[in-house]
Amino acid sequence: MIPAGGDLRAVKDYSPPPSSTGIWVVLASITMSFAALTSALIVRQGSSFDWRHLDLPRILYLNTLVLLASSITLEVARGQVSAFMGGLSHVVASPARWLYVTLFLGLLFVAGQYVAWLQLRSQGLFLATNPSSSFFYVLTAMHALHVLGGLGGLVRVIHRFNRSILRKSTLDATSRYWHFMDVLWVYLLLLLWMKL
């Protein structure tokens, strides 16, 4: 459509940054993967005579708090990085500090997942012990792998920020992914608590 004055420069089509579009595609595919696994769990449990309920390791609840805290620290980091990038560097002392805290909490979460697997192993529950333990290992391992992907994204954000080449869209995409991992974990914990 040509504007009334005939000035084509006045016509600006908005297109979101590639990182924004890409992250939504990634989140949709992750959602579909976990939806398929949820469906498989429900069907397998309903048609199984060998389903054995298990007590979830208590560390999973602490892990949940750690992951939720990491979302809070990431939001603090986003605010400080935005202020820093907006020319308020004299107000914000060390905006990268909160990114490092988020990174540490993410690593702590993954370590906590490993401890949960060790606790199950000490009870004699392995990947192939029974269907419920299989689903526990598969769901938590897949989530942990996705969290590791988010940690890679955080490392990239920190690296780009330290080199003063960070774009807001990159930070926003990484934040969306990270918060999605939190929501997905809360969903998985509830699913495991109800079904296993």
MIZA-20283 format. One record per atom (N, C-alpha, C): residue in one letter; x, z, y. Coordinates in steps of 0.02 Angstrom, whole numbers, plus 50000, padded with zeros to 5 digits. Each point is the difference from the previous one (the first is absolute). Layout:
BEGIN
aXZY
...
//
This chain:
BEGIN
m500425000049941
m499585000050059
m500455000050062
i499884995550046
i500394999450061
i499645003950055
p500375004350037
p499705003850054
p499764995550056
a499565002750041
a499684996150053
a500514996850047
g500545003450017
g500504997350046
g500474995149966
g499954999149936
g500434995449964
g500705002749985
d500115006450012
d500665003049988
d500045002549928
l500364996349959
l500055001949930
l500425006349990
r500425001750048
r500405006149993
r499565006350003
a499404999350027
a499555005750004
a499685001649933
v500044995349953
v499715001149934
v500535003249956
k499885006149979
k500475003549958
k499645002449938
d500194997249944
d499725002249937
d500415006049977
y499645005349983
y500355005949975
y500134999149926
s500605001449980
s500155000449929
s500405006449989
p499805003849949
p500365006349988
p500714998749978
p500445004950011
p500694999149977
p500024999049924
p500484996149975
p500044998949928
p500045006449959
s500335005150028
s500065006349963
s499325003349990
s499564999250049
s499335002949995
s499594996449946
t500024993450001
t499634996249950
t500295001349931
g500655000049994
g500335001149936
g499835006849970
i499985005250042
i499885006649972
i499295000649973
w499524996750032
w499315000249975
w499954996549933
v500374994549991
v500004996549935
v500315004649947
v500545003250016
v500335004649953
v499535005749981
l499675003050050
l499555005649986
l499414997949957
a499754993950012
a499454997549959
a500214999149927
s500604997449990
s500234998949931
s500135006749965
i500275004950036
i500105006649971
i499335003249982
t499524999350044
t499335002749987
t499714997049936
m500064993449993
m499744996749940
m500355002449937
s500655001050004
s500385002349941
s499765006949978
f499935004650048
f499795006749982
f499265000249981
a499594995550027
a499304999549979
a499964997849928
a500424995349981
a500014997649930
a500225005749953
l500515003850020
l500225005549958
l499475005549995
t499655001250055
t499465005049999
t499454997849952
s499824993750003
s499494997349955
s500235000649927
a500634998349987
a500275000649932
a499985007349976
l500175004750043
l499995007049982
l499305002249982
i499514998250040
i499315002149988
i499744997049935
v500134993649989
v499764996749939
v500355003149939
r500665001050004
r500385002749944
r499775007149984
q499875003950050
q499785006949988
q499325000149967
g499554995650023
g499334999849974
g499954997549928
s500484996049978
s499974997249933
s500525003049953
s500245005950017
s500575002749963
s499825006449963
f500245000549939
f499945006249962
f500655004050002
d500534996850025
d500655003350001
d500205002350070
w499525000350046
w500145002150069
w500125007550000
r500555002050028
r500175007150003
r500085002050074
h499605004750021
h500055002350070
h500655003950009
l500304999150059
l500615003650014
l499955003550067
d500375005350006
d500045003750063
d500514996650045
l499794998450060
l500464996850047
l500555004950021
p500614997750004
p500545004450025
p499845002550071
r500115006250012
r499825003050065
r500404997050058
i500584997449984
i500414997250054
i499654994150034
l499524996949967
l499644994450030
l499635002150064
y499775006150001
y499645002550059
y500495001150058
l500595002649985
l500525000750051
l500224993150024
n500074995349953
n500184993150019
n499504997050049
t499365001649989
t499484997550044
t500115002550071
l500155006450007
l500135002850066
l500614996850032
v500524998849959
v500614996850026
v499854993050026
l499614996249962
l499844993250020
l499554999950063
l499525004650003
l499585000350059
l500415002150062
a500475004649990
a500445002050055
a500414994150024
s500204995649954
s500404994250019
s499604995250044
s499354999749990
s499594995850044
s499975002950070
i499985006650004
i499995003350066
i500664998750036
t500565000849965
t500654998950032
t500084992750020
l499724995549960
l500054992950018
l499604998550064
e499435003250007
e499614998950061
e500355003050062
v500335005749991
v500405002850054
v500564995150018
a500324997349949
a500544995250011
a499744993850036
r499424997549980
r499724994150033
r499895001250074
g499735005950016
g499885001750070
g500645000450039
q500505003149971
q500645000850036
q500374993450005
v499984996049948
v500334993550003
v499664995550051
s499345000250002
s499634996050050
s500185002150071
a500045006750010
a500195002450067
a500714997950017
f500445000449951
f500704998050011
f500054992650016
m499634995949962
m500024992750011
m499644998150065
g499565004450023
g499644998750062
g500385002250062
g500625001949992
g500415001850058
g500015007450015
l499725004149957
l500005007250012
l500555003449960
s500584996949995
s500555002749960
s500245006750028
h499895001250063
h500215006450030
h499545005749978
v499404998449977
v499525005149978
v500095001749926
v500164994949961
v500065000849927
v500745000549982
a500185005849972
a500715001249986
a500254995949940
s499675000749944
s500244996749939
s499414997549958
p499734994250018
p499414997749964
p500134998349926
a500614998149983
a500154998249931
a499995006249954
r500065005950029
r500015006149960
r499385000549956
w499424998450028
w499385000649961
w499954994549946
l500324994450012
l500024994949948
l500425002549941
y500555003450015
y500425002849947
y499635005649962
v499615004050036
v499615005249967
v499494996849953
t499674994750022
t499524996549958
t500354997249937
l500574997150010
l500394997349944
l500175005649950
f500225005750025
f500175005649957
f499395002449961
l499425000550034
l499395002349966
l499794995049946
g500094993650013
g499844994949950
g500455000749939
l500645001150011
l500465001049944
l499835006449962
l499805005150036
l499805006349969
l499384998949956
f499544995950023
f499404998449960
f500204996649934
v500434995050004
v500224996449940
v500365004849952
a500415004350027
a500355005049958
a499495004649967
g499485001950037
g499475004249972
g499634996549944
q499904993450006
q499684996349946
q500445000249937
y500644999450009
y500465000349944
y499965006949966
v499955005250040
v499935006849972
v499355000549960
a499464996950025
a499365000149964
a500074996649932
w500374994449998
w500104996549936
w500415004449953
l500505003550027
l500405004549958
l499575005749973
q499545002650041
q499555005349977
q499564997649943
l499754993850005
l499594997349946
l500424999149937
r500614997550008
r500444999149942
r500145006649965
s500085005450039
s500135006549970
s499405002549960
q499414997450014
q499395001749962
q499914995349940
g500464995349990
g499964995349945
g499554994150015
l499874998850064
l499574994450020
l500444994450029
f500034994449964
f500414994450020
f499544994150015
l500294994450018
l499624994150017
l499544997849943
a500255000349938
a499614997649943
a499675005649959
t499985006150026
t499725005549962
t499254999049988
n499634998650052
n499294998749995
n499784996050060
p499394997249999
p499794995850057
p500005003550067
s499815006350002
s499975003450066
s500705000950029
s500495001949959
s500685000650027
s500284993250019
s499814994849964
s500224993250018
s499754998150069
f499365001250012
f499724998450066
f500325004250055
f500145006449985
f500335004250050
f500674997050020
y500424998449950
y500664997450015
y499964993350037
v499564995649977
v499964993350031
v499765000550072
l499475003750012
l499735000550068
l500495003450048
t500295005549978
t500465003550046
t500654996250010
a500234996649947
a500624996050008
a499884994050046
m499434996749992
m499854994450045
m499965002250072
h499685005750011
h499955002650068
h500695001850027
a500415003249959
a500675001950022
a500414993850017
l499934994749962
l500364993850015
l499774997150068
h499355000450013
h499754997650065
h500255004550057
v500055006549987
v500275004550051
v500734998250013
l500374998449948
l500704997950009
l500034993750044
g499524995549991
g499954994150044
g499885002050072
g499575005050010
g499895002650067
g500625003350029
l500395003349958
l500635003050023
l500484994550022
g500004994549963
g500414994350021
g499794997450068
g499344999850011
g499744997950065
g500225004850055
l499995006549985
l500225005050050
l500744999350016
v500404998649948
v500724999050012
v500094993950045
r499624994949988
r500044993950043
r499805001650072
v499475003950009
v499795002050067
v500545004050035
i500295004949964
i500535004150030
i500594995750019
h500204995549955
h500574995650013
h499874995750062
r499414997150004
r499844995750057
r499945004050065
f499745006149995
f499955004250059
f500705001850026
n500445002049954
n500685001950020
n500384994150030
r499834993949981
r500324994150029
r499624997350060
s499475003550020
s499584998050058
s499674993249991
i499804998349938
i499664993749988
i499335001149965
l499755006150002
l499375001649967
l499414997250040
r499554996749965
r499384997650031
r499445005049983
k499555000750047
k499435004549989
k499604997849940
s499924993549989
s499604997649943
s500335002049933
t500665000349998
t500345002149938
t499865007449986
l500045004150052
l499865007149993
l499275001049980
d499554996350031
d499285000749984
d499864998049928
a500294994549977
a499894997749932
a500275005249949
t500585002750014
t500295005049956
t499575006249999
s499745001950058
s499555005950004
s499364998949961
r499714994150006
r499394998649962
r500135000749924
y500554997149979
y500185000449929
y500085007249978
w500365003950040
w500145006949982
w499375004249997
h499564999150049
h499375003849999
h499564997849942
f500044993649983
f499624997649942
f500255003449936
m500655001049995
m500285003449941
m499745007149996
d499905003350057
d499715006850001
d499294999949975
v499604995550027
v499304999649979
v499954998349926
l500424995449977
l500004998049930
l500205005949956
w500485004050022
w500205005849960
w499445005149994
v499655001450055
v499445004849997
v499474997449951
y499864993550003
y499534997049953
y500245000949928
l500644998449987
l500275000649932
l499985007249976
l500175004750043
l499995007049980
l499295002149980
l499504998050039
l499315001649983
l499794996649935
l500204993849991
l499854996349938
l500315003549940
l500635001750005
l500355003349945
l499695006849986
w499835003750052
w499705006649992
w499324999549965
m499604995050018
m499334999349970
m500014997049930
k500454995249988
k499984996249938
k500495002249947
l500565002950020
l500485002049949
l499905007249981
//
